[in-house]
Amino acid sequence: MGYAKTAILMAAMTALFMGVGYVIGGTGGMLFALIAAGAMNAFTWYGSDKMVLKMHNAQPVIRGDRFGLHDMVADLATGAGMPVPAVYIINEPQPNAFATGRNPQNAAVAVTTGLMQRLSREELAGVIAHELAHIRNHDTAIMTVTATFAGAITMLANFAFLFRGGGDNRPGIGATLAMMFLAPMAAGLVQMAISRTREYAADKAGAEICGHPLWLASALERIQEGAARIDNHAAEAHPATAHMFIINPLHAHKRDSLFATHPATENRIAALRKMAGGQGARPQTQPQTSMASSRIPRTGHRQNAGKQTTRNPWG
């Protein structure tokens, strides 16, 4: 189902891309846009994850790092029956995280330094589990494709008026102006609809992977608090990637709920607390001021009669 959704999404984004091409160059521009979209689809499928990581200046984390981050990701992924994704860290004070990649075999998880500094180990495990759920559900392919195409469509639409030539087969200035506003909006709405519907599913699956819904609920609360007052400069510079993060990083540009890239955090927390059986209290753990001073213990998982189980990795 993940690949089918991605194919449909690519077709929709390609149609938008062709529409902008028609505004710029008429029928010839539309045909050129179709060829360009084919090349972009191929590049997006195989290389957009690397582009997104580069946009946020993400640095790779290798096995055995002094923070234990790679070990945590590897253990949670193994317990979930998944390939271990690549692990990256982003030097941003805002606590946040995202996953990217076209499939579970070619995926990556990226976390900010702010996330590692402000969350407890249990809360961090909940966040990592959420991102692994996105990978397992093939959400990352859809999110990465939308981020790349939305950015390209917005860029072309902004230049549509500047590069529009003359000729009878080209639309009038009214259509050009409409395309300048409607194409980026349509691309953005696709992003938002996908992100909002998939976050709840990833929260649920992530809670199952780490075994403790309240770990993720507490993490979402802390991340929301940090994102509301700390800038994420890379995300502000590349807003088309905002839907990929666990919490919307664009606090500086609040939008109406219709255009929100994420469901309300309080609703997500409420769903997780309900999943935990009505336990509304935050886990009794202290946030870490520095993960360098306390290596994350490895998580433990076991298989029981073919059924996957997860035990407390910190106990």
Beta strands, then each sheet from edge to edge (+ up, - down):
strand 1: 59-61
strand 2: 86-90
strand 3: 97-103
strand 4: 106-112
strand 5: 301-304
strand 6: 307-310
sheet 1: 1+ 2- 4- 3+
sheet 2: 5+ 6-
end
